[in-house]
C-alpha cells in the first residue's frame, strides 16, 4: 500500500507541474516540483531506501515523457540528488527544512547549469550571463519559495505512508 501512495503522490505532483506550475514563471525561470518532491521525500525521517528508489524511478519515468532533456542526463542528475541528499541526511542533518532550502538552491543551480552547458554543446547560441540572469536565478527563487510547502506536504504524506504506532 505504501508504494501505491508514493506512485500516486508522484503522479499528482507531475500533474500539478504540467497543468498549473509550468505556466507560472518569472522571466524564464520555472518551478521544478518533481525535483522538490524528490528532495523533500528523501529528507523525511522514516523514509526507507527502497521507497526512495521507487520515488526516483517513477519521477524519472514521468520526466522521460514530459522533459526535453536527455534521459541519461536526468538519470545521472537524479541519482546524484538521491545519493547526496540521503548521505548528507544521515550524516549531517540537524534541521530538515534548512537542508531542504540548501539542497533546493544547490541542485537547481547545478541542474540548470548542466542543462545550459548541454545546450551550448549542441550548438545553441546562448550567452552564459543571460542564462544565469534570466533562467537560473529566477528558477532558484521560485524553487526556494515552493520548497517549504513541498516539504510540509511530503511530511504529511509520510504520516500516511508510515503511520505511528498509536494510529495503527
N, C-alpha and C positions, 0 to 999 in steps of 0.2 A: 504494500500500500504506500510505503514511503517513496518508492521510486515513481509511482503514478503522480503523487503530489509534486515531485521535483519536475517531472516532464510537463505537467500542466502549468506550473509556475513559469518555466522557461518559455512555453508557448504563449502564455499571457503577456509576458514581458516583451517577447518578439512582436506580438500583435500591436501592443502599445507603441513599440518602437516604430513599426511600419505605419500604423494608422494615425497616430497623434504626434509623437515627438519628432518624427522625421520632418515635419513641417515647421517646427519651432527652431529657429536659427538666429544667431547673432553674426552678422557679416556672413561668412561661410562656415562657421563652426556649428556643430550639432551635438546633441546629447547621444551618448552611446549606452543605452540602458542594458544591453546584453553584457557588455564588459563590466558595468557597475554591478550587475546581478552576480556575475562570477566572483568578483572580489568580495562582495558582501556575503555570499554563501560560504566562501572559504573562511572568512573571519569569524563565523559563528562558533560558539564554544563546543557544541556537541557534534559537529559535522564530521562524518567518517570519510575516510579516503575513497571508498567505493562510491559514495554519494557525490563527492567532488568530481570524480572521473565521469560519472554519469551526467552530471550537470554540464561539465565542459564539453563532452561529446555531443550532447543534444544541442548545446549552443553552437558548436562548430557545424553541425548538420544544418541548422537553420541559417547560419551565416553563409554556408555554401550556396544556398539558394537565393539569398537576398543581397549579397555583397558583391561588389565589383572587384574586390581584392582577390589575389590568387590564394587558393586553398592552402598551399604549402606555407605561405606567409602567416595565414591565420592559425594553422596548426602549431607552428613554432611559437608564435606570439602568445596564444592562449595556454600552451604548455609551459612557457616561461612564467606567465601570470600565475598559473596554478601552483607550480613548484615553489617559486619565490614567496608568494603570499602564504602558502601553507608552512613553509620552513620558517619564515620570519614570525608567523603567528605562534608557532610552537617554541621559538627560541627567545624572542624579544618582546612580544606583545604585552602591553600593560593596559592601554586604553584602546578598545577596538574601534571606536568612532574616529579617533585621531588617526589610527592606522588606515582606516577607510579613506580619509581625506588625503593622506600622504600617498597611498598606493594609487588612488584615482588620478592625482596630479602627475605622478611619475609615469604610470602606464599610458595615460592619454598622450602625454608628450612623446614617449618612446614610440607608441603605435603610429601616431600621425607623422612623426619624423621619418620613420622607416618607410611608411607608405609614400611620403613625398619623395624620398630618395629613389624608391622603386619607380615612381612615375618619371623622374628625371632620367633614370637609366633606360627607360623605354623611349626616351626622346622627346618627352613633353617639355615645352619651353616655359618653365615657371621659375620665378625667382625665389630664392630661399627666404629672403627677407619678407616678401609679400605673403608667402605661405605661412610663415611664423605669425605675422600680424593679422592676417585675415582668416586663417583656419585654426592654427594650433592654439593660440591664446584664447579666442572665444570658446573653443571646444573645452579647454581646461576649465574655464569659468563656468560654463553650463554644466559640465560633469560634476564640478565641486558643489554646485547648487543642488543637484539631484542626488548626490552621494548619501547624505544623511537620511532623506526619506527612503531611499532604496535599502539602506542598512536596516532601518526600522521595519520596513515591510518584510525583508528577509528574516529578521528576528522573529516576527510574528509567524512566518511560515515554519521556522524552526520549532516553535512551540507546538505547532500542529503535527509536524513530522516526528519530532522527538518529544512526546508528552512526558510531563513529570510524573513521578510515581503516584502522587496524590490524584492526578487527573485520570489515571487509568483505572 
